[in-house]
Amino acid sequence: MRAVFLDRDGVLNEAVVRDGIPHPPESIDEVVIPSDAALALNALRKGGFRLIVVTNQPDIARGKIRRDVVIAINRYICDVLPIDAVEMCDHDDADNCNCRKPKPGMLIRAAKRDGLDLSASYMVGDRWRDIEAGRNAACRTILVGGGHSETKKSKPDIKVRGLAEAANWILMQKV
């Protein structure tokens, strides 16, 4: 079985930009889902892909947001979009866990649980950590947007403007 792993903030919902820096929404009221997201995800599902959110949420560990608020935001997104599962890392870099992107722990955990073929799967994200996590899990990678001007350790397989373009590209692949 194949999957499309999707970063949450900046892919499934618009990042909240404060002082030029992207941040996750702090409440359901701040969640803005692109108008074409459901259509794109439904096309991927019809194409035989399992849709799995993989999201770093270090603000939980940093004490900036409560875990139950992040879980409520995840549930809201799953209620609005056709998502099969959510993998979340609530650690910060200092915790040195194996699930925080760029490490591939969330993707590997989902693959084991769901019997996924990672080499036939895709990681869609808007930051270098997403691309590295996908590469580290042997997935093909898609960068949405400009990467927030971050230094990238490796190049994605393709850069696209948004989720709809990512879905179209994935569905054209023969892998």
Secondary structure in CASP SS format (residue, H / E / C, confidence):
PFRMAT SS
TARGET T0000
AUTHOR 0000-0000-0000
METHOD secondary structure of the structure
MODEL  1
M C 1.00
R E 1.00
A E 1.00
V E 1.00
F E 1.00
L E 1.00
D C 1.00
R C 1.00
D E 1.00
G C 1.00
V C 1.00
L C 1.00
N E 1.00
E C 1.00
A C 1.00
V E 1.00
V E 1.00
R E 1.00
D C 1.00
G C 1.00
I E 1.00
P E 1.00
H E 1.00
P C 1.00
P C 1.00
E C 1.00
S C 1.00
I H 1.00
D H 1.00
E H 1.00
V C 1.00
V C 1.00
I C 1.00
P C 1.00
S C 1.00
D C 1.00
A H 1.00
A H 1.00
L H 1.00
A H 1.00
L H 1.00
N H 1.00
A H 1.00
L H 1.00
R H 1.00
K H 1.00
G C 1.00
G C 1.00
F E 1.00
R E 1.00
L E 1.00
I E 1.00
V E 1.00
V E 1.00
T E 1.00
N E 1.00
Q C 1.00
P C 1.00
D C 1.00
I C 1.00
A C 1.00
R C 1.00
G C 1.00
K C 1.00
I C 1.00
R C 1.00
R H 1.00
D H 1.00
V H 1.00
V H 1.00
I H 1.00
A H 1.00
I H 1.00
N H 1.00
R H 1.00
Y H 1.00
I H 1.00
C H 1.00
D H 1.00
V H 1.00
L C 1.00
P C 1.00
I C 1.00
D C 1.00
A E 1.00
V E 1.00
E E 1.00
M E 1.00
C E 1.00
D C 1.00
H C 1.00
D C 1.00
D H 1.00
A H 1.00
D H 1.00
N C 1.00
C C 1.00
N C 1.00
C C 1.00
R C 1.00
K C 1.00
P C 1.00
K C 1.00
P C 1.00
G H 1.00
M H 1.00
L H 1.00
I H 1.00
R H 1.00
A H 1.00
A H 1.00
K H 1.00
R H 1.00
D H 1.00
G C 1.00
L C 1.00
D C 1.00
L H 1.00
S H 1.00
A H 1.00
S C 1.00
Y E 1.00
M E 1.00
V E 1.00
G E 1.00
D C 1.00
R C 1.00
W H 1.00
R H 1.00
D H 1.00
I H 1.00
E H 1.00
A H 1.00
G H 1.00
R H 1.00
N H 1.00
A C 1.00
A C 1.00
C C 1.00
R E 1.00
T E 1.00
I E 1.00
L E 1.00
V E 1.00
G C 1.00
G C 1.00
G H 1.00
H H 1.00
S H 1.00
E C 1.00
T C 1.00
K C 1.00
K C 1.00
S C 1.00
K C 1.00
P C 1.00
D C 1.00
I E 1.00
K E 1.00
V E 1.00
R C 1.00
G C 1.00
L H 1.00
A H 1.00
E H 1.00
A H 1.00
A H 1.00
N H 1.00
W H 1.00
I H 1.00
L H 1.00
M H 1.00
Q C 1.00
K C 1.00
V C 1.00
END
